[in-house]
């Protein structure tokens, strides 16, 4: 894994830019990818990859962007439930969207770093499946903490609707779909990590060899004249 202090190279910035673009595209166009009427979300995959390859800070930034897009969709009214949460508790809703997304990038990266020394394949699988757990879990916890929203549904006799959405619609199908996608793509994530890390090590080795090769040419021999 590349530490954040050492990732400011052209190659690593290019990797980050590609992953960031994938996060934006998958989140904004995810609703168009459907099977049997169910939306397939791949947005957590590049977030996990970013955290594994470039460190937990990069993963957190990618997750933050994901959460920000979700928040903007709510502001624009494209996400009705997020828009309803914003109307009832704007500050709490902003925190929910940004924190859950950021955590979904940080936690998988830290879990991978913890497990990878023992088994990189298991580490990649754990990192992949932890992202939807963290993302959905924090969303549900945050929604339940917005007492005004829950009270509003209760007073209007629609409490069953919010319970159904949180525990069946969100934690049910949406969570199962995200979890399944990340689980299935876990081995692919592992393979990508191995290939990219191999290229990074090869590039670092080549840079060291180039520096060593240039050193004798640039250094002036220091000899003492014998009298």
C-alpha positions as CSV (number, residue, x, y, z in Angstrom):
1,X,0.0,0.0,0.0
2,X,1.2,3.5,-0.8
3,X,1.4,5.9,2.1
4,X,-0.3,9.3,1.6
5,X,3.0,11.1,2.1
6,X,4.6,9.2,-0.8
7,X,1.8,9.0,-3.3
8,X,2.3,12.4,-4.9
9,X,3.8,11.0,-8.1
10,X,2.4,11.4,-11.6
11,X,1.4,7.7,-11.7
12,X,-0.4,7.8,-8.3
13,X,-2.2,11.1,-9.1
14,X,-3.3,9.5,-12.4
15,X,-4.7,6.5,-10.4
16,X,-6.5,8.8,-8.0
17,X,-8.0,10.9,-10.9
18,X,-9.3,7.8,-12.6
19,X,-10.8,6.4,-9.4
20,X,-12.4,9.8,-8.6
21,X,-13.9,10.0,-12.1
22,X,-15.4,6.5,-11.6
23,X,-16.9,7.5,-8.3
24,X,-18.6,10.5,-9.9
25,X,-19.8,8.5,-12.9
26,X,-21.0,5.5,-10.9
27,X,-22.9,7.6,-8.4
28,X,-24.5,9.9,-11.0
29,X,-25.3,7.2,-13.5
30,X,-25.9,4.3,-11.1
31,X,-29.7,4.6,-11.4
32,X,-29.5,3.7,-15.1
33,X,-27.9,0.3,-14.4
34,X,-30.8,-1.9,-13.4
35,X,-31.8,-5.6,-13.3
36,X,-35.4,-6.6,-12.6
37,X,-36.1,-3.0,-11.5
38,X,-33.3,-2.9,-8.9
39,X,-30.5,-0.4,-9.3
40,X,-27.0,-1.8,-9.2
41,X,-24.5,0.5,-7.4
42,X,-20.8,0.1,-8.2
43,X,-19.7,3.3,-6.6
44,X,-18.1,1.7,-3.5
45,X,-15.7,-0.4,-5.6
46,X,-13.4,2.5,-6.7
47,X,-13.6,3.9,-3.2
48,X,-12.3,0.7,-1.8
49,X,-9.6,0.4,-4.4
50,X,-8.5,4.0,-3.7
51,X,-8.2,3.3,0.0
52,X,-6.2,0.1,-0.5
53,X,-3.9,1.4,-3.2
54,X,-3.3,5.0,-2.1
55,X,-4.0,4.9,1.6
56,X,-6.8,5.7,4.0
57,X,-6.7,9.5,3.3
58,X,-7.2,9.0,-0.4
59,X,-10.0,6.5,0.4
60,X,-11.6,9.0,2.7
61,X,-11.5,11.8,0.1
62,X,-13.1,9.5,-2.5
63,X,-15.8,8.6,0.0
64,X,-16.3,12.2,0.9
65,X,-16.9,13.0,-2.8
66,X,-19.5,10.2,-2.9
67,X,-21.3,11.5,0.1
68,X,-21.2,15.1,-1.2
69,X,-22.9,13.9,-4.5
70,X,-25.6,12.1,-2.5
71,X,-26.1,15.3,-0.5
72,X,-26.3,17.5,-3.7
73,X,-28.9,15.1,-5.1
74,X,-30.9,15.7,-2.0
75,X,-30.6,19.4,-2.3
76,X,-31.7,19.3,-5.9
77,X,-34.7,17.0,-5.0
78,X,-33.4,14.1,-7.1
79,X,-33.3,12.0,-3.9
80,X,-36.7,12.4,-2.3
81,X,-35.8,10.8,1.0
82,X,-32.5,12.8,1.4
83,X,-34.5,15.9,0.5
84,X,-37.0,15.1,3.3
85,X,-34.2,14.6,5.8
86,X,-32.7,17.9,4.7
87,X,-36.0,19.7,5.3
88,X,-36.4,18.3,8.8
89,X,-32.8,18.3,10.0
90,X,-30.3,19.9,7.5
91,X,-27.2,19.9,9.7
92,X,-27.7,16.3,10.8
93,X,-28.4,15.2,7.2
94,X,-25.2,16.9,5.9
95,X,-23.2,15.0,8.6
96,X,-24.9,11.7,7.7
97,X,-24.1,12.0,4.0
98,X,-20.5,13.1,4.4
99,X,-19.6,11.0,7.4
100,X,-21.0,7.7,6.0
101,X,-19.3,8.2,2.7
102,X,-15.9,9.2,4.2
103,X,-16.0,6.3,6.6
104,X,-16.8,3.9,3.8
105,X,-13.5,4.9,2.3
106,X,-11.4,5.0,5.5
107,X,-12.5,1.8,7.2
108,X,-11.9,-0.6,4.3
109,X,-8.4,0.9,3.9
110,X,-7.5,0.4,7.5
111,X,-8.9,-3.1,7.6
112,X,-6.9,-4.0,4.5
113,X,-3.7,-2.7,6.1
114,X,-4.4,-4.7,9.3
115,X,-5.1,-8.0,7.5
116,X,-2.9,-7.8,4.4
117,X,0.4,-8.9,6.2
118,X,-1.3,-12.2,6.9
119,X,-3.4,-12.8,3.8
120,X,-3.9,-10.2,1.0
121,X,-6.8,-12.1,-0.6
122,X,-8.8,-12.2,2.7
123,X,-7.8,-8.6,3.3
124,X,-9.2,-7.5,-0.1
125,X,-12.5,-9.4,0.5
126,X,-12.9,-8.0,4.0
127,X,-12.2,-4.5,2.8
128,X,-14.7,-4.9,-0.1
129,X,-17.6,-6.1,2.0
130,X,-16.9,-3.7,4.9
131,X,-17.7,-0.6,2.7
132,X,-21.4,-1.3,2.2
133,X,-21.8,-2.4,5.9
134,X,-20.3,0.9,7.1
135,X,-22.1,3.0,4.5
136,X,-25.6,1.6,5.1
137,X,-25.1,1.1,8.9
138,X,-24.1,4.7,9.5
139,X,-26.9,5.9,7.3
140,X,-29.5,4.0,9.3
141,X,-28.0,5.1,12.6
142,X,-28.1,8.7,11.5
143,X,-31.6,8.5,10.2
144,X,-32.8,7.0,13.6
145,X,-31.0,9.9,15.4
146,X,-33.1,12.5,13.5
147,X,-35.9,12.4,16.0
148,X,-37.9,15.1,14.2
149,X,-38.2,13.0,11.0
150,X,-39.3,9.9,12.9
151,X,-41.8,11.9,15.0
152,X,-43.2,13.5,11.8
153,X,-43.9,10.1,10.3
154,X,-45.4,8.9,13.6
155,X,-47.8,11.9,13.9
156,X,-48.9,11.5,10.3
157,X,-49.5,7.8,10.7
158,X,-46.7,6.9,8.2
159,X,-44.3,5.4,10.7
160,X,-44.6,2.1,8.9
161,X,-43.2,3.8,5.7
162,X,-40.0,5.0,7.2
163,X,-39.5,1.6,9.0
164,X,-40.0,-0.2,5.8
165,X,-37.6,2.1,3.9
166,X,-34.8,1.9,6.5
167,X,-34.9,-1.8,7.3
168,X,-36.4,-3.3,4.2
169,X,-35.7,-0.9,1.3
170,X,-32.3,0.3,2.5
171,X,-30.9,-2.3,4.8
172,X,-32.7,-4.9,2.8
173,X,-32.5,-4.9,-1.0
174,X,-30.2,-1.9,-1.4
175,X,-27.8,-3.3,1.2
176,X,-27.9,-6.8,-0.2
177,X,-27.2,-5.6,-3.7
178,X,-24.2,-3.4,-2.6
179,X,-22.9,-6.2,-0.4
180,X,-23.2,-8.8,-3.2
181,X,-21.6,-6.6,-5.8
182,X,-18.6,-5.9,-3.5
183,X,-18.4,-9.6,-2.5
184,X,-18.4,-10.8,-6.1
185,X,-15.9,-8.2,-7.1
186,X,-13.6,-8.8,-4.1
187,X,-11.3,-11.2,-6.0
188,X,-11.1,-8.8,-8.9
189,X,-10.2,-6.0,-6.4
190,X,-7.5,-8.3,-5.1
191,X,-6.1,-9.0,-8.5
192,X,-6.1,-5.3,-9.4
193,X,-4.2,-4.5,-6.2
194,X,-1.5,-7.1,-6.9
195,X,-1.0,-5.8,-10.5
196,X,-0.9,-2.1,-9.5
197,X,1.4,-2.7,-6.5
198,X,3.7,-4.7,-8.8
199,X,3.9,-1.8,-11.3
200,X,4.5,0.7,-8.5
201,X,7.3,-1.4,-7.1
202,X,8.8,-1.8,-10.5
203,X,8.6,2.0,-11.2
204,X,10.2,2.8,-7.8
205,X,13.0,0.3,-8.5
206,X,13.6,1.8,-11.9
207,X,13.8,5.3,-10.4
208,X,16.4,4.2,-7.9
209,X,18.4,2.5,-10.6
210,X,18.3,5.7,-12.7
211,X,19.5,7.8,-9.8
212,X,22.3,5.3,-9.1
213,X,23.3,5.3,-12.7
214,X,23.5,9.1,-12.9
215,X,25.4,9.4,-9.6
216,X,28.9,8.6,-10.9
217,X,28.5,10.9,-13.9
218,X,27.4,13.8,-11.8
219,X,29.9,13.3,-9.0
220,X,33.3,14.8,-9.3
221,X,36.2,12.6,-8.2
222,X,37.9,14.0,-5.1
223,X,41.6,13.1,-5.1
224,X,44.4,14.6,-3.2
225,X,47.5,15.7,-5.1
226,X,50.6,14.0,-3.7
227,X,53.5,16.2,-3.2
